[in-house]
């Protein structure tokens, strides 16, 4: 277990899933003061959550793709005696890949096969640390729990995914398009692989895009009474990489009970923190975990709905509400 005691410097490494020939772990530096908000405590993360977190990382790193394809072939071979849908194959693959990957890499090492250090570190699994706040791409995010003590809203996120996706773990229809997933941030998790690769994940409440999203006169509304990927089932996928998200605000719709209007946020000049390499980092050490051995949704435009005077006040207040200092 490693605890960061430097209150002025955090080092975060995001995985590089697009360039397998480059080192996956890329160290970034963000100078922020966290000494007024440091709250460390030890707790234990459940095995199911750990499996979901580790699986999401492995499924989003390009260097692991050949191993995933190999494991899928094995799963298909084992199911030849009965007709199994691609959905079932993917479900079995998701449940068992991490353990298989660990054994596969260990076997390759025993055989003297060439294997990169990155894959060795990933196969060993992570240590996990939690945060209640995070700065990424000029956006400030807080968990819902932390927001209870604040007057600002920083837990709304949206992720745009292009390709073939399942709307939920129960939906067996692959949807090919660009899909917007709307969520509210529950937990901020850093996965540390042998101190060499670090990946930050957001665990969120996700709206069921089939039942909890609609377009009304060009405005996107969401209803969090209808959720998907809650994390209850092992096959659920409640996580997303911090580097994949954009920020939104949710404003209650007075005409529709339980429905909220989505307001997309454009990064203001106050949050311009330089190059991309300097825009990622946590700023509130919340706790340390000990680990046991989303159909197409309409977009409100590139910069979203115009910010109203009320929302402008929220943004202005946000800049001074937190005692975090950006150097």
C-alpha positions as CSV (number, residue, x, y, z in Angstrom):
1,X,0.0,0.0,0.0
2,X,1.5,3.4,-1.0
3,X,0.3,6.7,0.5
4,X,1.3,10.0,-1.2
5,X,2.5,12.4,1.5
6,X,3.5,15.2,-0.8
7,X,0.8,17.8,-0.4
8,X,1.9,19.9,-3.3
9,X,2.6,17.4,-6.1
10,X,0.6,14.5,-7.4
11,X,1.8,12.1,-10.1
12,X,-0.8,10.5,-12.3
13,X,-0.2,8.2,-15.2
14,X,-3.0,7.6,-17.7
15,X,-3.0,4.5,-19.8
16,X,-2.4,5.0,-23.5
17,X,-4.9,2.8,-25.3
18,X,-4.4,4.2,-28.7
19,X,-0.6,3.7,-29.1
20,X,0.4,0.2,-28.0
21,X,4.0,0.9,-29.1
22,X,4.4,3.6,-26.5
23,X,4.7,3.2,-22.8
24,X,1.2,2.8,-21.4
25,X,2.0,4.7,-18.2
26,X,2.6,8.4,-18.9
27,X,3.5,10.5,-15.8
28,X,1.8,13.8,-15.5
29,X,2.4,16.6,-13.0
30,X,-0.3,18.8,-11.5
31,X,0.7,21.2,-8.7
32,X,-2.3,21.5,-6.4
33,X,-2.6,22.1,-2.7
34,X,-4.5,19.4,-0.9
35,X,-3.3,19.8,2.6
36,X,-6.6,21.3,3.8
37,X,-8.6,18.4,2.4
38,X,-6.5,15.4,3.1
39,X,-8.7,12.7,4.7
40,X,-7.2,9.2,4.6
41,X,-8.7,6.1,5.9
42,X,-8.3,2.4,5.2
43,X,-11.2,0.4,4.0
44,X,-11.7,-2.8,1.9
45,X,-13.1,-2.9,-1.6
46,X,-15.3,-5.8,-2.5
47,X,-14.1,-8.4,-5.0
48,X,-16.9,-7.7,-7.5
49,X,-16.0,-4.0,-7.7
50,X,-12.3,-4.8,-8.1
51,X,-13.1,-7.2,-10.9
52,X,-15.2,-4.6,-12.7
53,X,-12.5,-1.9,-12.3
54,X,-9.6,-4.0,-13.4
55,X,-11.6,-5.4,-16.3
56,X,-12.5,-1.9,-17.6
57,X,-8.8,-1.0,-17.6
58,X,-7.8,-4.2,-19.4
59,X,-10.6,-3.7,-22.0
60,X,-9.4,-0.2,-22.8
61,X,-5.7,-0.8,-23.3
62,X,-4.7,-1.6,-26.9
63,X,-1.7,-3.8,-25.9
64,X,-4.1,-6.2,-24.2
65,X,-6.3,-6.7,-27.3
66,X,-4.5,-9.7,-28.7
67,X,-5.0,-11.5,-25.4
68,X,-8.7,-10.6,-25.4
69,X,-9.1,-12.0,-28.9
70,X,-7.3,-15.2,-27.9
71,X,-9.5,-15.6,-24.8
72,X,-12.7,-15.1,-26.9
73,X,-11.6,-17.9,-29.2
74,X,-11.1,-20.2,-26.3
75,X,-14.5,-19.3,-24.8
76,X,-16.1,-20.0,-28.2
77,X,-14.3,-23.3,-28.4
78,X,-15.5,-24.4,-25.0
79,X,-19.2,-23.6,-26.0
80,X,-19.2,-25.6,-29.2
81,X,-21.6,-28.2,-27.7
82,X,-24.4,-25.6,-27.6
83,X,-25.4,-22.6,-29.6
84,X,-24.3,-19.5,-27.7
85,X,-25.0,-15.9,-28.8
86,X,-22.3,-13.3,-29.1
87,X,-23.8,-11.6,-26.1
88,X,-23.3,-14.7,-24.0
89,X,-19.7,-15.1,-25.3
90,X,-18.9,-11.5,-24.3
91,X,-20.5,-12.0,-20.9
92,X,-18.4,-15.1,-20.2
93,X,-15.3,-13.3,-21.6
94,X,-15.9,-10.3,-19.3
95,X,-16.4,-12.4,-16.2
96,X,-13.2,-14.6,-16.6
97,X,-10.7,-12.6,-18.7
98,X,-8.8,-11.0,-15.9
99,X,-8.0,-14.2,-14.1
100,X,-7.1,-15.9,-17.4
101,X,-4.9,-13.0,-18.4
102,X,-3.0,-13.3,-15.2
103,X,-2.4,-17.0,-15.8
104,X,-1.5,-16.5,-19.4
105,X,1.1,-13.9,-18.7
106,X,2.6,-16.0,-15.9
107,X,2.8,-19.0,-18.3
108,X,4.5,-16.9,-21.0
109,X,7.1,-15.8,-18.4
110,X,7.7,-19.4,-17.4
111,X,8.2,-20.4,-21.0
112,X,10.7,-17.6,-21.5
113,X,8.4,-15.9,-24.1
114,X,9.0,-12.2,-24.8
115,X,6.5,-10.0,-23.0
116,X,6.5,-6.3,-22.1
117,X,6.9,-5.0,-18.6
118,X,3.6,-3.2,-19.1
119,X,1.7,-6.4,-19.6
120,X,3.4,-8.0,-16.5
121,X,2.4,-5.1,-14.3
122,X,-1.2,-5.2,-15.6
123,X,-1.5,-8.9,-15.1
124,X,-0.5,-8.6,-11.4
125,X,-3.6,-6.5,-10.7
126,X,-3.9,-3.1,-9.0
127,X,-3.9,-1.5,-5.7
128,X,-6.8,1.0,-5.4
129,X,-7.1,4.5,-3.9
130,X,-10.1,6.8,-3.7
131,X,-10.5,10.5,-4.2
132,X,-13.5,12.9,-3.7
133,X,-12.3,15.5,-6.3
134,X,-10.5,15.5,-9.6
135,X,-9.3,18.0,-12.3
136,X,-9.2,16.8,-15.9
137,X,-9.3,18.7,-19.2
138,X,-10.0,21.9,-17.4
139,X,-13.1,20.5,-15.6
140,X,-13.5,20.2,-11.9
141,X,-15.4,17.1,-10.7
142,X,-16.7,16.2,-7.2
143,X,-18.3,13.0,-6.1
144,X,-22.0,13.3,-5.1
145,X,-21.1,12.6,-1.5
146,X,-18.7,15.5,-1.4
147,X,-21.3,17.8,-3.1
148,X,-23.5,17.5,-0.1
149,X,-21.3,20.0,1.8
150,X,-21.0,22.4,-1.2
151,X,-23.4,24.8,-3.0
152,X,-22.0,23.8,-6.4
153,X,-22.8,20.9,-8.8
154,X,-19.7,19.2,-10.2
155,X,-20.8,15.5,-10.4
156,X,-22.6,15.6,-13.8
157,X,-20.8,13.8,-16.7
158,X,-21.4,12.7,-20.2
159,X,-19.4,10.2,-22.3
160,X,-19.8,9.9,-26.0
161,X,-19.0,6.4,-27.3
162,X,-18.7,5.6,-31.0
163,X,-19.1,2.0,-32.2
164,X,-21.1,-1.1,-31.2
165,X,-22.4,-1.0,-27.7
166,X,-24.9,-2.6,-25.4
167,X,-27.3,-0.1,-23.9
168,X,-27.4,-2.1,-20.7
169,X,-26.3,-5.5,-19.4
170,X,-29.8,-6.9,-20.1
171,X,-30.0,-5.4,-23.6
172,X,-28.6,-8.0,-26.1
173,X,-28.9,-5.7,-29.1
174,X,-25.7,-4.1,-30.3
175,X,-26.2,-0.5,-31.2
176,X,-23.9,0.9,-33.9
177,X,-23.7,4.7,-33.5
178,X,-22.5,7.5,-31.4
179,X,-24.1,7.2,-28.0
180,X,-24.2,9.7,-25.2
181,X,-24.2,8.2,-21.8
182,X,-25.2,10.6,-19.0
183,X,-24.1,10.0,-15.4
184,X,-23.6,11.3,-11.9
185,X,-20.2,10.7,-10.3
186,X,-20.2,8.4,-7.2
187,X,-16.5,7.5,-6.8
188,X,-13.1,8.5,-8.1
189,X,-10.8,5.5,-8.1
190,X,-7.1,5.4,-8.9
191,X,-5.8,1.9,-9.9
192,X,-2.0,1.6,-9.3
193,X,-0.3,-1.2,-11.1
194,X,3.0,-2.0,-9.3
195,X,3.7,1.8,-9.0
196,X,4.4,1.9,-12.8
197,X,0.9,2.4,-14.4
198,X,-1.8,4.5,-12.8
199,X,-5.3,4.8,-14.2
200,X,-8.1,7.0,-12.8
201,X,-11.7,5.7,-13.2
202,X,-15.0,7.4,-12.4
203,X,-17.7,5.2,-11.0
204,X,-21.1,6.7,-11.9
205,X,-24.9,6.3,-11.7
206,X,-25.8,5.9,-15.4
207,X,-29.2,6.7,-17.0
208,X,-30.8,3.9,-18.9
209,X,-30.7,5.4,-22.3
210,X,-33.7,3.4,-23.5
211,X,-36.1,4.5,-20.7
212,X,-34.4,7.4,-18.9
213,X,-33.5,9.7,-21.9
214,X,-35.7,11.8,-24.2
215,X,-35.6,14.8,-26.4
216,X,-38.2,17.5,-25.8
217,X,-38.1,20.4,-28.3
218,X,-34.4,19.9,-29.0
219,X,-33.5,19.7,-25.3
220,X,-32.1,16.5,-23.7
221,X,-33.8,15.3,-20.5
222,X,-32.7,12.5,-18.3
223,X,-34.4,10.6,-15.5
224,X,-32.1,8.9,-12.9
225,X,-35.0,6.8,-11.7
226,X,-34.1,4.6,-14.6
227,X,-30.6,3.4,-14.2
228,X,-28.3,1.0,-16.1
229,X,-25.0,-0.6,-15.2
230,X,-25.6,-0.1,-11.5
231,X,-22.7,-2.4,-10.6
232,X,-25.0,-4.9,-8.8
233,X,-24.3,-7.6,-11.4
234,X,-20.8,-8.6,-12.3
235,X,-21.5,-8.0,-16.0
236,X,-22.3,-4.4,-15.3
237,X,-19.9,-1.7,-16.4
238,X,-20.3,1.4,-14.1
239,X,-16.8,2.8,-14.7
240,X,-15.3,5.1,-17.2
241,X,-11.8,6.6,-17.5
242,X,-11.5,10.1,-16.2
243,X,-9.9,11.1,-19.5
244,X,-13.0,10.1,-21.4
245,X,-15.6,12.3,-19.8
246,X,-17.0,15.8,-20.4
247,X,-18.9,17.9,-17.9
248,X,-22.7,18.6,-17.8
249,X,-25.1,20.2,-15.3
250,X,-28.5,18.8,-14.5
251,X,-31.3,21.2,-13.8
252,X,-34.7,20.0,-12.6
253,X,-37.5,20.3,-15.1
254,X,-40.6,21.8,-13.4
255,X,-42.9,20.4,-16.0
256,X,-41.8,16.7,-15.7
257,X,-41.4,15.1,-12.3
258,X,-38.0,13.3,-11.8
259,X,-36.7,14.6,-15.1
260,X,-33.7,16.9,-15.4
261,X,-32.5,19.1,-18.3
262,X,-29.0,18.4,-19.5
263,X,-26.8,21.5,-19.8
264,X,-23.5,21.0,-21.5
265,X,-20.6,23.0,-20.1
266,X,-17.8,24.8,-22.0
267,X,-14.6,25.1,-20.2
268,X,-14.1,28.7,-19.0
269,X,-10.9,30.6,-19.2
270,X,-10.5,30.2,-15.5
271,X,-10.0,26.5,-16.0
272,X,-7.4,26.8,-18.8
273,X,-4.5,24.9,-17.2
274,X,-2.2,24.7,-20.2
275,X,-1.4,21.7,-22.3
276,X,-3.3,18.4,-22.2
277,X,-0.3,16.9,-20.3
278,X,-0.9,19.2,-17.4
279,X,-4.7,18.8,-17.2
280,X,-5.1,15.6,-15.3
281,X,-4.8,15.0,-11.5
282,X,-6.6,14.4,-8.2
283,X,-6.8,17.1,-5.6
284,X,-8.5,15.5,-2.6
285,X,-7.2,12.3,-1.1
286,X,-10.4,10.8,0.3
287,X,-9.4,7.3,1.3
288,X,-7.2,4.3,0.5
289,X,-8.6,0.9,-0.3
290,X,-6.9,-2.3,0.6
291,X,-7.5,-4.9,-2.1
292,X,-8.2,-8.6,-1.3
293,X,-6.1,-11.5,-3.1
294,X,-25.6,3.0,-22.7
295,X,-30.3,4.1,-29.3
296,X,-28.6,7.4,-30.1
297,X,-29.2,10.4,-27.8
298,X,-29.5,13.8,-29.4
299,X,-26.7,16.4,-28.7
300,X,-27.4,19.9,-27.6
301,X,-24.6,21.2,-29.8
302,X,-20.9,21.4,-29.5
303,X,-20.9,23.8,-26.5
304,X,-24.3,22.7,-25.2
305,X,-27.3,24.9,-24.3
306,X,-26.4,28.5,-23.5
307,X,-25.7,29.1,-19.9
308,X,-28.4,31.0,-18.1
309,X,-27.7,33.7,-15.6
310,X,-28.5,31.3,-12.8
311,X,-26.0,28.8,-14.2
312,X,-23.4,31.6,-14.8
313,X,-23.6,32.3,-11.1
314,X,-22.9,28.7,-10.3
315,X,-19.8,28.7,-12.5
316,X,-18.6,32.0,-11.0
317,X,-19.0,30.7,-7.5
318,X,-17.3,27.4,-8.4
319,X,-14.0,29.2,-9.0
320,X,-13.8,30.4,-5.5
321,X,-15.7,27.8,-3.5
322,X,-12.8,25.3,-3.3
323,X,-9.6,25.9,-1.4
324,X,-7.7,23.9,-3.9
325,X,-5.0,26.0,-5.5
326,X,-4.0,25.7,-9.1
327,X,-0.4,26.7,-9.6
